[in-house]
């Protein structure tokens, strides 16, 4: 179900189906019912996810936030590159997070299925803890996560 656009809400744009599975797991960890978040269909790659920013209605809906869930493919410069591609007028409402390499590395690290990882990430967001977020595959997201938590936690965990 789509969020009510008249209230603050969050759209999640996953790069691929693996990231979409994590996002769906995250949804399972939210207080029920939370209709102010929607996971969009996968973009088909991290570059395509970045290209969708301008088409997500951020200009029309100033209370909309967008989370791009992408793989960084072990490229230490990708977070900065991604940030540089987000139009300045949307920068405060768009967040880019994801695994250092690929979501399968989180599974291999013993964190469970992608859905269970998403569920754990939601739990840690709700309780403002970093257990799963501090794993080597996600700890590069620390600054972006801190920035994201300020506006999004009240929407998802009222």
Backbone as a chain_set.jsonl record, in Angstrom:
{"seq": "XXXXXXXXXXXXXXXXXXXXXXXXXXXXXXXXXXXXXXXXXXXXXXXXXXXXXXXXXXXXXXXXXXXXXXXXXXXXXXXXXXXXXXXXXXXXXXXXXXXXXXXXXXXXXXXXXXXXXXXXXXXXXXXXXXXXXXXXXXXXXXXXXXXXXXXXXXXXXX", "coords": {"N": [[0.835, -1.171, 0.0], [0.53, 2.219, -0.774], [2.121, 5.046, 0.768], [0.552, 7.736, 2.667], [0.698, 10.647, 1.062], [0.424, 13.167, 2.081], [1.495, 13.263, 4.559], [4.616, 12.964, 6.38], [6.755, 10.661, 4.766], [8.426, 7.664, 3.572], [10.25, 6.48, 0.848], [11.753, 3.598, -0.466], [14.307, 2.764, -2.568], [15.499, 0.03, -3.908], [18.538, -1.277, -5.218], [18.682, -3.79, -6.46], [17.162, -7.107, -6.558], [18.166, -8.52, -4.356], [18.779, -6.52, -2.487], [16.226, -5.562, -2.257], [14.958, -7.675, -0.937], [16.176, -7.42, 1.579], [15.142, -4.916, 2.291], [12.42, -5.532, 2.422], [12.492, -7.267, 4.599], [13.183, -5.401, 6.532], [10.804, -3.928, 6.599], [9.163, -5.802, 7.834], [10.005, -5.586, 10.425], [8.927, -3.283, 11.423], [6.685, -1.296, 13.459], [3.351, -2.396, 13.442], [0.303, -1.322, 11.981], [2.439, 0.137, 9.599], [2.192, 2.491, 7.398], [3.62, 4.419, 6.197], [5.828, 4.01, 4.699], [7.307, 2.744, 1.768], [8.493, 0.158, -0.242], [9.99, 0.298, -3.253], [9.927, -1.082, -6.645], [12.857, -2.918, -7.751], [15.653, -1.097, -9.011], [17.444, -1.948, -10.921], [20.2, -1.773, -10.864], [22.931, 0.122, -9.389], [23.587, 2.59, -10.533], [21.295, 3.15, -11.987], [19.49, 3.382, -9.897], [20.395, 5.767, -8.748], [19.785, 7.462, -10.868], [17.046, 7.622, -10.683], [16.316, 9.434, -8.764], [15.417, 12.117, -9.312], [12.967, 11.568, -10.431], [11.206, 10.753, -8.474], [9.264, 12.301, -7.287], [10.029, 14.168, -5.383], [10.09, 16.949, -5.544], [7.403, 17.641, -5.713], [6.396, 16.603, -3.36], [7.237, 17.647, -0.484], [7.538, 16.429, 1.978], [8.488, 13.952, 1.618], [10.842, 11.337, 1.823], [13.719, 9.691, 0.559], [15.316, 6.624, 0.32], [18.092, 5.193, -0.967], [19.04, 2.011, -1.599], [21.829, 0.389, -2.053], [24.575, -1.535, -3.511], [27.979, -1.225, -2.68], [30.077, -2.382, -3.884], [32.726, -2.731, -3.027], [33.972, -0.338, -3.516], [35.552, 2.32, -2.372], [35.093, 4.981, -2.967], [32.516, 5.202, -3.865], [30.272, 5.966, -2.152], [30.647, 8.778, -1.86], [30.645, 9.536, -4.54], [28.029, 8.818, -5.242], [26.594, 10.562, -3.571], [27.316, 12.963, -4.745], [25.85, 12.938, -7.074], [23.263, 13.411, -6.411], [20.741, 15.743, -6.701], [21.199, 19.004, -5.37], [19.001, 20.3, -4.094], [17.575, 18.218, -3.068], [19.2, 16.845, -1.379], [19.091, 16.785, 1.462], [17.014, 15.082, 1.901], [17.472, 12.669, 0.728], [19.035, 9.556, 0.981], [21.841, 7.41, 0.897], [22.563, 4.168, 1.32], [24.043, 0.949, 2.055], [25.43, -2.358, 1.529], [28.941, -3.022, 1.885], [30.109, -4.586, -0.104], [28.321, -6.742, -1.46], [24.916, -7.775, -0.747], [24.932, -10.551, -0.339], [27.275, -11.068, 0.974], [26.75, -10.348, 3.569], [25.055, -12.371, 4.323], [26.79, -14.563, 4.097], [28.501, -13.863, 6.138], [27.177, -14.757, 8.293], [24.879, -13.528, 9.253], [22.317, -14.266, 8.765], [19.386, -14.801, 6.655], [18.647, -12.563, 3.896], [16.227, -11.242, 4.429], [16.044, -11.628, 7.215], [18.232, -10.164, 8.004], [17.425, -7.573, 7.267], [15.259, -7.333, 9.036], [16.61, -7.382, 11.502], [18.082, -5.019, 11.212], [16.028, -3.135, 11.255], [15.125, -3.472, 13.873], [17.363, -2.563, 15.279], [17.401, 0.062, 14.426], [15.027, 1.002, 15.559], [15.582, 0.814, 18.287], [17.78, 2.362, 18.5], [20.362, 1.257, 18.367], [23.472, -0.254, 17.338], [24.224, -2.842, 16.624], [23.993, -4.759, 14.361], [24.451, -2.922, 12.338], [27.076, -2.231, 12.788], [28.694, -4.171, 11.714], [31.46, -5.285, 9.648], [30.674, -5.148, 6.929], [28.773, -3.157, 6.868], [29.532, -0.96, 8.366], [30.632, 1.273, 7.123], [28.467, 2.822, 6.538], [27.912, 4.432, 8.676], [27.981, 7.347, 9.096], [26.054, 8.227, 7.237], [23.858, 6.818, 8.152], [23.485, 7.989, 10.672], [22.712, 10.537, 9.877], [20.367, 9.901, 8.513], [18.729, 8.782, 10.508], [17.705, 10.9, 12.056], [15.507, 12.375, 10.675], [13.917, 10.194, 9.852], [13.422, 8.134, 11.76], [11.294, 9.096, 13.53], [9.137, 8.891, 11.786], [8.927, 6.187, 11.109], [8.968, 4.866, 13.552], [6.92, 5.779, 15.517]], "CA": [[0.0, 0.0, 0.0], [1.304, 3.456, -0.879], [1.978, 5.928, 1.928], [-0.225, 8.96, 2.521], [1.672, 11.655, 0.631], [0.227, 14.409, 2.83], [2.252, 13.129, 5.795], [5.989, 12.523, 6.117], [6.811, 9.262, 4.358], [9.713, 7.182, 3.086], [10.319, 5.529, -0.263], [13.024, 2.875, -0.516], [14.627, 2.32, -3.924], [16.59, -0.949, -3.874], [19.292, -1.454, -6.469], [18.379, -5.084, -7.075], [16.258, -7.955, -5.782], [18.797, -8.88, -3.081], [18.543, -5.384, -1.606], [14.771, -5.499, -2.037], [14.656, -8.659, 0.111], [16.555, -6.814, 2.859], [14.174, -3.854, 2.573], [11.181, -6.18, 2.847], [12.744, -7.713, 5.969], [13.112, -4.205, 7.36], [9.372, -3.637, 6.762], [8.606, -6.76, 8.793], [10.406, -5.175, 11.763], [8.293, -2.024, 11.794], [5.412, -1.427, 14.177], [2.282, -2.655, 12.491], [0.662, -1.161, 10.581], [3.154, 1.37, 9.255], [1.914, 2.719, 5.988], [4.342, 5.603, 5.751], [7.029, 3.57, 3.999], [7.025, 1.861, 0.633], [9.644, -0.351, -0.979], [9.715, 0.371, -4.693], [10.57, -2.158, -7.418], [14.304, -2.72, -7.922], [16.031, -0.161, -10.074], [18.22, -2.618, -11.968], [21.604, -1.363, -10.767], [23.134, 1.286, -8.526], [23.527, 3.816, -11.333], [19.887, 3.396, -12.307], [18.867, 3.878, -8.665], [20.748, 7.19, -8.662], [19.081, 8.185, -11.927], [15.62, 7.742, -10.375], [16.066, 10.422, -7.711], [14.614, 13.245, -9.793], [11.631, 11.138, -10.861], [10.472, 10.188, -7.342], [8.277, 13.242, -6.768], [10.526, 14.938, -4.24], [9.71, 18.354, -5.721], [5.966, 17.765, -5.45], [6.069, 16.148, -2.008], [8.364, 18.064, 0.354], [7.631, 15.602, 3.188], [8.93, 12.639, 1.145], [12.249, 10.994, 1.961], [14.088, 8.597, -0.34], [16.493, 5.848, 0.712], [18.635, 4.348, -2.034], [19.697, 0.852, -0.999], [22.702, -0.053, -3.142], [25.829, -2.223, -3.197], [29.113, -0.349, -2.947], [31.024, -3.177, -4.679], [34.078, -2.487, -2.477], [34.499, 0.9, -4.075], [35.506, 3.285, -1.268], [34.655, 6.289, -3.441], [31.132, 5.181, -4.348], [29.329, 6.8, -1.379], [30.835, 10.188, -2.202], [30.193, 9.689, -5.92], [26.569, 8.772, -5.218], [26.125, 11.82, -2.973], [27.535, 14.058, -5.697], [24.863, 12.828, -8.151], [21.939, 13.773, -5.906], [20.541, 17.194, -6.836], [21.364, 19.71, -4.111], [17.743, 20.626, -3.437], [17.031, 17.004, -2.452], [20.248, 16.169, -0.607], [18.701, 16.569, 2.858], [15.935, 14.084, 1.978], [17.878, 11.448, 0.029], [20.08, 8.852, 1.716], [22.399, 6.285, 0.153], [23.17, 3.189, 2.221], [24.113, -0.389, 1.485], [26.545, -3.216, 1.929], [30.243, -2.641, 1.331], [30.277, -5.299, -1.368], [26.996, -7.163, -1.9], [24.155, -8.344, 0.364], [25.253, -11.961, -0.07], [28.376, -11.106, 1.934], [26.144, -10.29, 4.895], [24.553, -13.72, 4.572], [27.979, -15.389, 4.301], [29.068, -13.482, 7.436], [26.404, -15.424, 9.333], [23.829, -12.663, 9.798], [21.017, -14.824, 8.419], [18.884, -14.514, 5.307], [18.535, -11.123, 3.644], [15.063, -10.736, 5.153], [16.38, -11.57, 8.642], [19.156, -9.025, 8.17], [16.577, -6.38, 7.252], [14.501, -7.334, 10.286], [17.549, -6.981, 12.56], [18.411, -3.609, 11.011], [14.868, -2.371, 11.735], [15.141, -3.533, 15.338], [18.43, -1.69, 15.76], [16.961, 1.443, 14.183], [13.997, 1.334, 16.529], [16.167, 0.935, 19.627], [18.961, 3.225, 18.371], [21.573, 0.485, 18.616], [24.231, -0.444, 16.097], [24.795, -4.186, 16.581], [24.136, -5.245, 12.992], [25.007, -1.838, 11.531], [28.522, -2.089, 13.009], [29.449, -5.241, 11.067], [32.37, -4.73, 8.642], [30.001, -4.907, 5.65], [27.843, -2.025, 6.959], [30.005, 0.14, 9.202], [30.89, 2.465, 6.299], [27.216, 3.578, 6.482], [27.696, 5.08, 9.974], [27.651, 8.769, 8.989], [24.777, 8.36, 6.521], [22.836, 6.296, 9.048], [23.237, 9.022, 11.687], [21.97, 11.597, 9.196], [19.066, 9.335, 8.167], [17.916, 8.502, 11.691], [17.055, 12.093, 12.601], [14.16, 12.615, 10.152], [13.141, 9.008, 9.488], [12.976, 7.356, 12.922], [9.952, 9.473, 14.005], [8.131, 8.453, 10.817], [8.795, 4.728, 11.128], [8.818, 4.378, 14.923], [6.253, 6.874, 16.258]], "C": [[0.888, 1.245, 0.0], [1.082, 4.326, 0.357], [1.065, 7.113, 1.613], [0.76, 10.086, 2.248], [1.523, 12.981, 1.36], [0.989, 14.409, 4.154], [3.694, 12.757, 5.456], [6.001, 11.031, 5.79], [8.159, 8.955, 3.704], [9.498, 6.245, 1.91], [11.697, 4.887, -0.223], [13.206, 2.363, -1.938], [15.789, 1.331, -3.829], [17.242, -1.071, -5.25], [18.857, -2.713, -7.201], [17.483, -5.9, -6.148], [16.853, -8.359, -4.436], [18.586, -7.757, -2.063], [17.055, -5.237, -1.302], [14.351, -6.497, -0.953], [15.029, -8.113, 1.487], [15.558, -5.728, 3.244], [12.846, -4.448, 3.042], [11.316, -6.748, 4.256], [12.656, -6.552, 6.945], [11.644, -3.85, 7.635], [8.738, -4.546, 7.81], [8.94, -6.359, 10.233], [9.779, -3.88, 12.232], [7.033, -2.27, 12.605], [4.278, -1.542, 13.164], [1.048, -1.866, 12.878], [1.411, 0.157, 10.382], [3.004, 1.555, 7.758], [2.669, 3.915, 5.452], [5.686, 5.255, 5.13], [6.593, 2.64, 2.876], [8.339, 1.452, -0.007], [9.24, -0.406, -2.445], [10.318, -0.841, -5.407], [12.061, -1.866, -7.595], [14.591, -1.891, -9.159], [16.764, -0.843, -11.223], [19.671, -2.171, -11.997], [21.744, -0.085, -9.955], [23.091, 2.594, -9.304], [22.088, 4.163, -11.678], [19.136, 3.896, -11.073], [19.15, 5.363, -8.497], [19.982, 8.021, -9.682], [17.608, 8.408, -11.607], [15.304, 8.864, -9.394], [15.136, 11.534, -8.185], [13.198, 12.85, -10.188], [10.785, 10.578, -9.712], [9.534, 11.176, -6.658], [8.739, 14.056, -5.573], [10.158, 16.414, -4.347], [8.241, 18.571, -5.361], [5.588, 17.441, -4.012], [7.238, 16.461, -1.072], [8.51, 17.275, 1.654], [8.032, 14.161, 2.847], [10.436, 12.514, 1.346], [12.51, 9.785, 1.076], [15.366, 7.946, 0.168], [16.878, 4.987, -0.48], [19.429, 3.247, -1.364], [20.512, 0.177, -2.089], [23.885, -0.859, -2.605], [26.964, -1.259, -3.521], [30.246, -1.085, -3.668], [32.483, -2.912, -4.312], [34.759, -1.268, -3.074], [34.415, 1.973, -2.993], [35.038, 4.671, -1.696], [33.193, 6.34, -3.85], [30.173, 5.999, -3.48], [29.445, 8.286, -1.726], [30.364, 10.462, -3.633], [28.663, 9.747, -5.962], [26.01, 10.081, -4.66], [26.262, 12.974, -3.959], [26.51, 14.053, -6.833], [23.444, 13.187, -7.701], [21.781, 15.289, -6.022], [20.528, 17.877, -5.461], [20.073, 19.993, -3.371], [17.099, 19.433, -2.743], [17.99, 16.357, -1.469], [19.847, 15.889, 0.838], [17.643, 15.481, 3.016], [16.261, 12.785, 1.262], [19.084, 10.856, 0.755], [20.537, 7.659, 0.894], [23.102, 5.382, 1.151], [23.234, 1.846, 1.513], [25.332, -1.136, 1.957], [27.829, -2.802, 1.207], [30.497, -3.329, -0.006], [28.888, -5.631, -1.918], [26.256, -7.776, -0.722], [24.502, -9.804, 0.672], [26.41, -12.086, 0.914], [27.87, -11.015, 3.366], [25.609, -11.663, 5.294], [25.728, -14.643, 4.891], [28.616, -15.107, 5.665], [28.262, -14.056, 8.6], [25.298, -14.577, 9.944], [22.425, -13.162, 9.474], [20.638, -14.509, 6.983], [18.812, -13.003, 5.131], [17.335, -10.517, 4.373], [15.346, -10.635, 6.645], [17.342, -10.431, 8.937], [18.359, -7.731, 8.201], [15.775, -6.239, 8.534], [15.383, -6.869, 11.444], [17.902, -5.504, 12.441], [17.265, -2.72, 11.49], [14.848, -2.334, 13.256], [16.195, -2.585, 15.902], [18.109, -0.224, 15.498], [15.958, 1.879, 15.247], [14.599, 1.611, 17.902], [17.44, 1.769, 19.644], [20.239, 2.504, 18.817], [22.247, 0.204, 17.279], [24.78, -1.857, 15.934], [25.027, -4.684, 15.156], [24.791, -4.193, 12.105], [26.522, -1.732, 11.682], [29.336, -3.246, 12.424], [30.336, -4.642, 9.974], [31.704, -4.409, 7.302], [29.076, -3.696, 5.67], [28.409, -0.813, 7.696], [30.385, 1.39, 8.413], [29.642, 3.36, 6.182], [26.99, 4.444, 7.726], [27.27, 6.541, 9.857], [26.298, 8.969, 8.303], [23.624, 7.87, 7.398], [22.491, 7.321, 10.127], [22.405, 10.154, 11.084], [20.534, 11.15, 8.905], [18.161, 9.181, 9.387], [17.149, 9.717, 12.187], [15.664, 12.308, 12.0], [13.302, 11.355, 10.0], [12.655, 8.188, 10.683], [11.6, 7.786, 13.408], [8.825, 9.04, 13.054], [7.86, 6.959, 10.969], [8.515, 4.161, 12.514], [8.176, 5.455, 15.789], [6.046, 6.55, 17.74]], "O": [[1.891, 1.295, 0.712], [-0.01, 4.342, 0.925], [0.837, 7.449, 0.451], [1.564, 10.435, 3.112], [2.403, 13.837, 1.268], [1.111, 15.452, 4.797], [3.963, 12.283, 4.352], [5.337, 10.236, 6.456], [8.917, 9.854, 3.338], [8.673, 5.333, 1.967], [12.695, 5.563, 0.028], [12.369, 1.622, -2.452], [16.94, 1.743, -3.684], [16.586, -0.979, -6.287], [18.683, -2.702, -8.42], [17.095, -5.431, -5.079], [16.113, -8.525, -3.467], [18.253, -8.02, -0.907], [16.68, -4.829, -0.203], [13.479, -6.192, -0.139], [14.293, -8.311, 2.454], [15.17, -5.632, 4.409], [12.219, -3.92, 3.96], [10.357, -6.715, 5.028], [12.124, -6.693, 8.046], [11.284, -3.512, 8.763], [7.88, -4.114, 8.58], [8.233, -6.75, 11.162], [10.071, -3.42, 13.336], [6.387, -3.309, 12.469], [4.271, -0.849, 12.147], [0.777, -1.758, 14.074], [1.031, 1.179, 10.954], [3.625, 0.85, 6.963], [2.38, 4.381, 4.349], [6.576, 6.101, 5.043], [5.649, 1.862, 3.013], [9.196, 2.292, -0.281], [8.273, -1.071, -2.818], [11.139, -1.551, -4.826], [12.477, -0.708, -7.588], [13.904, -1.96, -10.177], [16.714, -0.377, -12.361], [20.303, -2.191, -13.053], [20.799, 0.696, -9.842], [22.609, 3.603, -8.789], [21.704, 5.333, -11.663], [18.245, 4.738, -11.188], [18.257, 6.133, -8.147], [19.579, 9.149, -9.396], [16.978, 9.289, -12.194], [14.137, 9.21, -9.213], [14.16, 11.851, -7.505], [12.319, 13.708, -10.271], [9.739, 9.98, -9.965], [9.058, 10.908, -5.555], [7.912, 14.579, -4.826], [9.936, 17.064, -3.326], [7.892, 19.589, -4.764], [4.585, 17.938, -3.501], [8.128, 15.63, -0.89], [9.504, 17.435, 2.361], [7.928, 13.265, 3.684], [11.198, 13.444, 1.081], [11.626, 8.954, 0.869], [16.367, 8.618, 0.415], [16.094, 4.16, -0.945], [20.387, 3.519, -0.641], [19.967, -0.519, -2.945], [24.157, -0.864, -1.404], [26.911, -0.554, -4.528], [31.257, -0.478, -4.021], [33.358, -2.875, -5.177], [35.987, -1.191, -3.122], [33.33, 2.486, -2.719], [34.623, 5.461, -0.848], [32.677, 7.417, -4.154], [29.313, 6.682, -4.037], [28.431, 8.968, -1.869], [29.756, 11.497, -3.903], [28.079, 10.605, -6.623], [25.063, 10.641, -5.212], [25.411, 13.863, -3.998], [26.326, 15.077, -7.49], [22.531, 13.258, -8.523], [22.604, 16.038, -5.496], [19.919, 17.379, -4.515], [20.043, 19.934, -2.142], [16.191, 19.599, -1.93], [17.616, 15.402, -0.788], [20.226, 14.854, 1.388], [17.397, 15.007, 4.125], [15.419, 11.889, 1.193], [20.029, 11.567, 1.097], [19.725, 6.977, 0.269], [24.103, 5.766, 1.756], [22.565, 1.63, 0.502], [26.161, -0.604, 2.696], [27.801, -2.302, 0.083], [31.037, -2.721, -0.93], [28.347, -4.893, -2.741], [26.893, -8.255, 0.216], [24.378, -10.243, 1.816], [26.522, -13.092, 1.614], [28.498, -11.55, 4.28], [25.7, -12.064, 6.454], [25.669, -15.417, 5.846], [29.199, -16.002, 6.278], [28.624, -13.864, 9.761], [24.827, -14.876, 11.041], [21.443, -12.537, 9.874], [21.451, -14.019, 6.199], [18.906, -12.253, 6.102], [17.421, -9.398, 4.88], [14.938, -9.665, 7.283], [17.273, -9.808, 9.996], [18.586, -6.883, 9.064], [15.631, -5.134, 9.058], [14.958, -6.06, 12.268], [18.011, -4.809, 13.451], [17.507, -1.661, 12.07], [14.586, -1.292, 13.856], [15.948, -1.887, 16.886], [18.509, 0.642, 16.276], [16.036, 2.992, 15.769], [14.175, 2.534, 18.597], [18.105, 1.876, 20.675], [21.072, 3.056, 19.536], [21.654, 0.404, 16.219], [25.724, -2.053, 15.169], [26.16, -4.999, 14.793], [25.588, -4.521, 11.226], [27.19, -1.198, 10.796], [30.55, -3.296, 12.618], [30.0, -3.593, 9.425], [32.133, -3.485, 6.61], [28.634, -3.243, 4.614], [27.811, 0.262, 7.65], [30.452, 2.474, 8.992], [29.746, 4.518, 5.776], [25.968, 5.126, 7.816], [26.278, 6.933, 10.472], [25.492, 9.79, 8.743], [22.538, 8.449, 7.38], [21.319, 7.498, 10.456], [21.491, 10.665, 11.731], [19.598, 11.938, 9.037], [16.957, 9.425, 9.302], [16.037, 9.57, 12.694], [14.702, 12.415, 12.761], [12.075, 11.447, 10.018], [11.575, 7.602, 10.62], [10.777, 6.914, 13.687], [7.689, 8.848, 13.486], [6.709, 6.522, 10.958], [7.899, 3.103, 12.642], [8.817, 5.987, 16.696], [5.502, 7.37, 18.481]]}, "num_chains": 1, "name": "protein.A"}
